[in-house]
Amino acid sequence: MLDTAPHIANLAQVIQLAVAPVFLLAGVGTTLNALATRVGRIIDRARTLEDRLVHVSPEQAEDYHKLLRVLSKRATLVNRAIGLSVTCGFLVSLVVAALFISSSMGINLDAPIAITFVIALACLAMGLIYFLREVILATNSLTFGGVRPTHLEVNSSGNVAKTPVAKE
C-alpha cells in the first residue's frame, strides 16, 4: 500500500497541471458556440437577401450584391476563426493527454508539451483576431433606421472600403 502512495500523489499533481488547459478548453468551447451562432446568422441573412434578389430592381440588385459580398467576407472570417479555435481545442487536448502519458510512462515530454501549448495559444489568438475583424466588418455594414451613412465597396482582394453617400 505504501508503494501506490507516490503514484497517487504523482497522478494528483498531473491532474492539477491539467486543470488550466481544461479551463482553456471550456473557454474555447464557449468561443466556438458564439462563432457558430454568428455563422448561422450570416447564412440566414445571405439566404434572405438571395431570396429577395429575384424581385428587386437592377439598382437594388447592385446594393444586394454588395451586401452579399460583405456577408461572404464575414463568413470567411468566421470560418477561419472557427478553424483556428478547433485547432486550439485539439492541441490543448493533446497537451492534457501528453501530460498523463508523460507521467504514467515516465517519458519526458516537457518540450513537446510546451511547444504544443504555445501553438494552441497562438491559434486561439489568431482566431480571436479573425473574430474581431468579422465584428468590425459587421458593425461597419450596419444601417440605422434604414439609412446607411456610407456605401460599402468590396475591392478585388475582398477588403471593404466605405465611401460617403452623396447628399440628395
C-alpha positions, 0 to 999 in steps of 0.5 A: 500500500505504501508503494501506490502512495507516490503514484497517487500523489504523482497522478494528483499533481498531473491532474492539477497541471491539467486543470488550466488547459481544461479551463482553456478548453471550456473557454474555447468551447464557449468561443466556438458556440458564439462563432457558430451562432454568428455563422448561422446568422450570416447564412440566414441573412445571405439566404434572405437577401438571395431570396429577395434578389429575384424581385428587386430592381437592377439598382437594388440588385447592385446594393444586394450584391454588395451586401452579399459580398460583405456577408461572404467576407464575414463568413470567411472570417468566421470560418477561419476563426472557427478553424483556428479555435478547433485547432486550439481545442485539439492541441490543448487536448493533446497537451492534457493527454501528453501530460498523463502519458508523460507521467504514467510512462515516465517519458519526458515530454516537457518540450513537446508539451510546451511547444504544443501549448504555445501553438494552441495559444497562438491559434486561439489568438489568431482566431480571436483576431479573425473574430474581431475583424468579422465584428468590425466588418459587421458593425461597419455594414450596419444601417440605422433606421434604414439609412446607411451613412456610407456605401460599402465597396468590396475591392478585388482582394475582398477588403471593404472600403466605405465611401460617403453617400452623396447628399440628395 
